[in-house]
């Protein structure tokens, strides 16, 4: 079992950068794929980016260039670096875990954190 805890959210202006962290418990963290999702008020939770156990990453074409994901297995932590933030990036950001390879659907993930709020002002 894996427990996840997000941190690093906050209120920033458009154009700023933030780095979110997802800290995980469990000795087998390196075997899990980790993804970031976000949920804006009144909207469904949407996939942002994922990293496999091997370190390969993928994200929608619409998100490429501003968001990057990385993992430090020694620290049981995954990072989401967000640059050139826009008001449309506002929402609660969740990290999620599943075995080995990533996926894009909410239902594909077994473990979730509580989320961290990101607010981007114009």
N, C-alpha and C positions, 0 to 999 in steps of 0.2 A: 504494500500500500504506500501511496505517496501523498504527502500533505504539502500544499503550495501556499505561498504567501507573497503577494505583490507589494511593491513599494516604489516610491519615486514620483508619484503623480503630483499634480499641483496646478496652480493658475499661472499661465504664461501669456505673453502677447503673441500675436501672429508673427511668424518668422523665427520664433525662438526654437530652441532644442530642449529635449528632455530625454533622460535615460531611465527607463523603468527596469526594475529587477524582479525576478521571480525566484524566490528561495525555496528549495525543496528539501524535504526530509526523506530518509530512506537510503539504504546502502546500494540500491540498484538504479540510482538516478541516471547513470550513463546509458542505461538500456531504454530509456524513454524518449519518445519524441515530445517536444514541447511546442505549444502554439500560443499565440496571442490572438484574442478576440476583443472586440469592443462593442459597446452597446450605448447608443445615444438615446436620450429620452424619447419614449414613444416608439422606438424602433426595435427591430429584432437584433439579436446578437450576430455580429458579422465577423468572419475570418479576416485576420490582418496578415499574419505571417507565421511560418512554422520552421522548426529545425529538427532534423532527424537525429537518431542516436549517433549516426556517423558524422554529423556536422553539416550535411548538405541542407540547403534551405530552399524554400519556395514561397512565393507570394503572388497575389494577383498582379497582372500587368499594370493595373491602375495605381498600385501602391509602390511600384519599383522606383528606386531613386531617392526616396525620402526616408524609408524605414529599413533598418537592418537588424538582424537578430544574431546573437552569438551565445555560446555556452561555455561555462568554465566548470567542468565536471569535478575538479578538485574542490571547488567551493559549492557544488550542488546548486548552481545559480545559472539562470538564463537572463540575458539582457535584451531589451528592446531599445535601440537608439532611434529617436524620432527627430528629424531635422525639418526645417522650414515648415513648422506647424501652421495649420490653417484652422479657422473656426469650425470647419466641418470635421475636424479630428476630435472634437469634444465628445466625451463619453466616459463610461467606466470601462477600464481595460482589465481584462481577465487573462490569466495564464491557465493553461490546461495541459494535461499529460495523458498520453496513451502509449502503448507498447511499440517500440522500435521506429516505425515510420509515421510521418505526419499525415494529416488529413484536413479537409476543409470544412467538414460539417460539425456542428455542435454535438450532435448525437454520437459522433465517433470517439469522443473523449471521455475517459473514465473518471478523471480527477480534476477538480477546479479549485482555484483560489477564490478569495472573497472580493477581489477587485480593488482597483485604485482609480480615483477620479482624476481625469485630465480635463482641464478647461482652458480653451484657447480663446482669448478675447481679440476682437478686431481693432 
